[in-house]
Amino acid sequence: MKIRVGVFFGGKSVEHEVSVISGLQACHAFNQEKYEPVPIYITKDNELYTGEAIGDIANYKNIPELLKKSARVFLMGEQGRVQLIQYPVKKWGSSVVAAIDVAFPVVHGANVEDGSLQGFLRHYNIPLAGCDVTASAVTMDKYVMKTVLKDCHIPVLDCVTLNVKEFQQNEEAACVKIEEKLAYPVIIKPVNLGSSVGIKIAKDRTGLKEALEYAFTFGPKLLAERAIMNLREINCAVLGDYEEASASECEEPVSSDEILSYEDKYVAGGKGGSEGMRTARRELPARLTPQKREEIRQMAVSTFQALNCSGVSRIDFMIDQDTDQVYVNEINPIPGSLAFYLWEALGKPYEELLDDMVKLALKREREEKSMLTSFESNILQNANLSGAKGVKK
């Protein structure tokens, strides 16, 4: 019997469209003899839709029409799997549209990649591919990620965090807070977004205010760090879990400006949008010495395991060419296109990568089921809510 894999994509995120591309790529790459992928589209209003039309990228040119010919569904756990129930339910006959055995999120950005969707899916006790709730939340918060990596002696740049209230109440004091700890130029970025969204470099006080105003339009909290001007950016993906993990080939993305932009990643490849990050301009493999390549690949695995990641994640590195120092910039718990092109460069086809991710999801599910999650107690037999202190009385 085939394993039914629910591929979730879209969601309430500025990276919604990229997620649609990544999700449909995955749906079409699964081994159809072993798996039955079920595409599940999450609208920007967080409604779930499925159906044959949902699996065709051409239909996303007109999403309102796509939704009219698709089934809106909600999830319901039933005997170890999750059923997709049509909404509103039918008055007569079954309202079950499909059922899935494994949840496979291919989502990007805040509100979906940051543990929100993972927590929602874990509620249904279904195997979940990729990072768990905690790892997703930690990796998507750049400040928390840096804190964990520093504790593990993995090099990251020092930073300053700022929230929108601080800036609104006193712009001058907010700028001074950054200037006291960091010298110009500084880079400003939202604390929990990827794909280079909301990022600007500031070279003086005027530029800093502009960068802060811009970044705060994407989120309530941001991060400032030293901008490396003589910079090389290197990316490397990791596949595995806390027990065993391996690194992909390294790539060097090609940017059109000081910062690798959203357009550099997703638009500038020249082949159109259906291939996602595969079309981005890059050097693959990156032109690195064997020693530097191995240093980055080992650091990628250390970062992945320090953050307790699972499945496939991509770690983005910075090399300060003035010192040859390598720093972890950020980690993408669910990278664009699942970074399959980095594995193809080492001879691992996308189909095999997806198979490995499902196996890791099932392995984690077996381990979690072996853990004790409840114990017998007679506390409810003696509970009394009549007192002011309730059950503590």
C-alpha positions in Angstrom: 0.0 0.0 0.0 1.3 3.4 -0.9 2.1 6.0 1.8 -0.1 9.0 1.5 1.9 12.1 2.0 0.1 15.4 2.7 2.3 18.1 1.1 1.3 21.5 2.8 2.4 24.7 1.1 1.4 28.4 0.9 0.2 30.1 4.0 0.0 33.5 5.6 3.5 34.6 4.7 5.4 37.1 2.5 7.0 34.0 0.9 3.7 32.5 0.0 4.3 32.2 -3.7 7.7 30.7 -3.3 6.2 28.1 -1.1 3.6 27.2 -3.7 6.5 26.5 -6.2 8.5 24.5 -3.7 5.5 22.5 -2.6 4.4 21.5 -6.1 8.0 20.7 -7.0 8.0 18.2 -4.2 4.6 16.7 -5.1 5.8 15.9 -8.6 9.2 14.5 -7.5 7.9 11.8 -5.1 8.3 8.2 -6.2 4.8 7.5 -7.5 5.2 3.8 -7.0 5.8 4.2 -3.2 4.0 7.4 -2.3 0.7 9.0 -3.1 1.3 12.8 -2.6 -1.8 14.8 -1.6 -1.3 18.5 -2.4 -2.8 20.8 0.4 -2.8 24.5 -0.4 -2.9 26.9 2.5 -4.4 30.3 1.4 -3.2 33.6 2.8 -6.2 33.4 5.1 -5.0 30.0 6.4 -7.8 28.1 4.7 -6.9 24.6 3.5 -7.8 23.4 0.0 -7.1 20.2 -1.9 -8.1 18.5 -5.1 -6.7 17.7 -8.6 -6.5 21.3 -9.6 -4.4 22.2 -6.6 -1.5 20.1 -8.0 -1.2 22.1 -11.2 1.0 25.2 -11.1 -0.8 26.7 -14.1 -3.9 27.2 -12.0 -2.2 29.6 -9.6 -2.4 32.4 -12.2 -6.0 32.8 -11.0 -6.3 31.7 -7.4 -10.0 32.7 -6.9 -10.9 30.4 -9.9 -8.7 27.7 -8.6 -10.4 27.7 -5.2 -13.9 27.5 -6.8 -13.0 24.1 -8.4 -11.2 22.7 -5.3 -12.4 21.3 -2.0 -12.0 23.3 1.1 -11.1 20.9 3.9 -10.3 20.7 7.6 -8.3 18.0 9.4 -9.5 15.3 11.7 -7.5 12.6 13.3 -8.8 9.0 12.8 -7.0 5.8 13.8 -3.4 6.9 13.3 -3.9 8.9 10.1 -5.5 12.3 9.3 -8.6 12.6 7.2 -9.3 15.7 5.1 -13.0 16.5 5.6 -14.8 18.7 3.2 -16.1 22.0 4.5 -19.0 22.6 4.8 -19.7 18.9 5.4 -22.2 17.1 3.1 -25.7 16.5 4.3 -25.7 13.0 2.7 -22.8 10.7 2.0 -19.2 10.9 3.1 -17.4 14.2 3.5 -14.0 12.5 3.6 -12.0 13.9 0.6 -8.7 12.1 1.3 -6.5 10.7 4.1 -2.8 11.1 4.8 -0.3 9.1 6.7 2.5 11.6 6.9 2.5 15.4 7.0 5.1 17.1 4.8 5.3 20.9 5.2 7.0 22.8 2.4 6.3 26.3 3.7 8.5 29.4 4.0 8.5 32.3 6.3 6.8 33.6 9.5 3.4 32.1 10.6 4.1 28.8 8.9 7.8 27.8 8.9 8.4 29.1 12.5 6.7 26.2 14.3 3.1 27.5 13.9 2.1 24.9 11.2 4.3 22.2 12.8 2.4 22.6 16.1 -0.9 22.5 14.4 0.0 19.3 12.6 1.5 17.6 15.7 -1.8 18.1 17.4 -3.1 15.3 15.1 -0.4 12.8 16.1 0.7 12.3 12.6 4.4 11.8 11.5 5.9 15.2 10.5 8.7 15.6 8.0 11.3 18.2 8.7 12.1 20.1 11.9 9.8 19.8 14.9 8.1 22.7 16.7 11.0 23.8 18.8 13.6 23.5 16.2 11.4 25.4 13.7 10.8 28.3 16.2 14.5 28.5 17.2 15.9 28.5 13.7 13.4 31.1 12.5 14.3 33.6 15.2 17.7 34.9 14.2 18.6 36.2 17.7 17.6 32.9 19.5 19.5 31.0 16.8 22.7 33.1 17.4 22.4 32.6 21.2 22.2 28.8 20.8 25.1 28.7 18.4 27.3 30.9 20.5 26.8 28.6 23.4 28.0 25.8 21.1 31.0 27.8 20.1 29.9 28.1 16.5 30.9 31.5 15.1 28.2 34.1 14.5 28.3 37.9 14.3 27.4 39.9 17.4 24.1 41.7 17.1 21.7 44.1 18.7 17.9 43.6 18.8 15.3 46.3 18.7 11.5 46.2 18.9 9.1 48.5 17.1 7.9 50.2 20.3 11.4 51.3 21.2 11.8 52.9 17.7 8.4 54.6 17.8 8.8 56.1 21.2 12.4 57.4 20.6 14.0 57.1 17.2 17.2 58.7 18.4 17.6 56.4 21.4 17.0 53.4 19.2 19.7 54.4 16.8 22.1 55.1 19.7 21.4 51.6 21.1 22.8 50.2 17.9 25.6 52.7 17.4 27.0 52.0 20.9 27.6 48.4 20.1 28.2 48.3 16.4 30.3 50.4 14.0 28.9 51.4 10.6 28.1 49.9 8.1 25.5 47.8 9.8 22.9 45.5 8.3 19.3 45.6 9.5 17.0 42.6 9.1 13.7 41.4 10.5 14.4 38.8 13.2 12.2 36.0 11.8 12.0 36.4 8.0 14.0 34.7 5.3 14.6 35.1 1.5 16.3 38.5 2.1 13.0 40.2 2.8 13.1 43.5 4.7 16.9 43.7 4.7 19.0 46.9 4.2 22.5 48.1 4.8 23.0 51.4 6.7 26.2 53.4 6.4 25.3 56.4 8.6 22.5 57.7 10.9 20.2 58.7 8.1 20.5 55.3 6.4 20.0 53.6 9.7 16.6 55.3 10.3 15.5 54.5 6.8 16.6 50.8 7.2 14.8 50.6 10.6 11.5 52.1 9.1 11.7 49.6 6.2 12.4 46.5 8.3 9.7 47.3 10.8 7.1 47.2 8.0 7.8 43.4 7.9 7.8 42.6 11.6 7.8 44.0 15.1 11.3 42.9 16.0 14.6 43.3 14.1 18.2 42.6 14.4 21.3 44.7 13.6 24.8 43.4 13.0 28.0 44.4 11.5 27.9 44.4 7.7 30.7 42.5 6.1 31.5 44.5 3.0 34.2 42.3 1.5 31.9 39.3 1.6 31.4 35.9 0.1 28.1 34.1 0.7 28.2 30.3 0.7 25.2 28.0 1.2 25.2 24.3 2.3 22.3 22.0 3.1 22.2 19.2 5.7 20.1 16.0 5.7 19.6 14.0 8.8 18.7 14.3 12.5 20.3 14.6 15.9 21.9 11.1 15.5 23.4 11.2 12.0 23.6 14.0 9.4 25.5 14.7 6.2 26.3 17.9 4.2 25.5 18.6 0.6 27.6 20.4 -2.0 28.3 24.1 -1.4 27.0 26.9 -3.6 27.9 30.5 -3.9 24.8 32.6 -4.9 25.4 35.5 -7.3 24.0 38.8 -6.1 23.3 41.9 -8.1 24.0 44.3 -5.2 25.5 44.4 -1.7 22.8 42.1 -0.5 21.5 38.9 -2.1 17.9 40.0 -2.8 14.6 38.2 -3.2 14.8 38.9 -6.9 18.3 37.3 -7.1 17.0 34.2 -5.4 13.7 33.7 -7.3 13.3 36.0 -10.2 16.6 36.6 -11.9 17.2 33.0 -13.1 15.6 33.7 -16.5 13.6 30.5 -16.8 10.4 31.7 -15.1 9.1 30.8 -11.7 8.1 27.1 -11.8 11.6 25.9 -11.0 12.0 28.0 -7.9 15.6 28.4 -6.5 17.0 26.0 -9.1 16.9 28.9 -11.6 18.8 31.4 -9.3 22.2 32.5 -10.4 24.9 30.6 -8.5 28.3 29.0 -8.7 27.7 25.3 -8.0 29.9 23.9 -6.7 31.3 27.0 -5.1 34.9 27.8 -5.9 36.5 26.9 -2.6 39.7 25.2 -1.5 39.2 21.7 -0.4 40.0 22.8 3.2 37.5 25.7 3.2 34.8 23.5 1.6 35.3 20.8 4.3 35.3 23.5 7.1 32.0 24.9 5.9 30.4 21.4 5.4 31.5 20.4 8.9 30.2 23.6 10.4 26.9 23.1 8.6 26.4 19.7 10.2 27.4 21.1 13.6 24.9 24.0 13.2 22.1 21.6 12.1 22.6 19.3 15.1 23.1 22.1 17.6 19.7 23.4 16.7 18.2 19.9 16.8 17.0 20.0 13.2 15.6 17.1 11.2 15.0 16.4 7.6 16.6 19.0 5.3 17.8 22.5 6.2 20.0 24.9 4.4 22.7 26.9 6.3 23.8 30.2 4.8 27.4 31.2 5.6 29.4 34.5 5.3 33.1 34.6 4.7 34.8 37.8 5.7 37.5 37.9 3.0 39.6 40.4 4.9 40.1 37.8 7.7 39.0 34.5 6.0 36.7 34.0 9.0 33.5 31.9 8.3 30.3 32.9 10.2 26.9 31.3 10.2 24.5 33.8 8.8 21.1 32.0 9.1 19.5 28.6 8.8 16.5 27.8 6.7 14.6 25.0 8.3 12.6 24.4 5.1 14.8 25.8 2.3 13.4 26.9 -1.1 13.0 23.9 -3.4 14.2 21.9 -0.3 17.7 22.7 -1.7 17.4 19.6 -3.9 19.8 21.0 -6.4 22.6 21.0 -3.8 22.1 17.2 -3.4 21.8 16.5 -7.1 25.3 18.0 -7.3 26.5 15.0 -5.2 24.5 12.5 -7.1 21.4 12.2 -4.9 18.2 12.7 -7.0 15.3 14.7 -5.6 13.2 11.5 -5.4 15.7 9.9 -3.0 16.0 13.1 -0.9 12.2 13.1 -0.3 12.3 9.4 0.5 15.0 10.0 3.1 12.9 12.8 4.7 9.8 10.6 5.0 12.0 7.9 6.6 13.3 10.4 9.1 9.7 11.5 9.9 8.7 7.9 10.6 11.8 7.2 12.7 11.0 10.2 14.9 7.4 9.1 15.2 8.6 5.6 16.4 10.9 7.3 19.0 8.2 9.6 20.3 5.7 6.7 20.7 8.3 4.9 22.9 8.3 7.9 25.3 6.0 8.0 28.4 3.5 10.8 27.9 1.0 10.0 30.7 0.8 8.1 34.0 -2.0 6.8 36.1 -3.2 9.2 38.8 -6.3 9.5 41.0 -6.0 13.3 41.2 -9.3 13.8 39.4 -11.2 11.6 41.9 -10.2 13.9 44.7 -10.5 17.2 42.8 -12.5 20.0 44.4 -13.1 23.3 42.7 -15.3 24.9 45.4 -12.4 26.5 47.3 -10.6 29.7 46.3 -7.5 27.7 45.5 -9.2 25.1 43.4 -7.4 21.8 43.1 -4.5 23.0 45.2 -6.6 23.2 48.3 
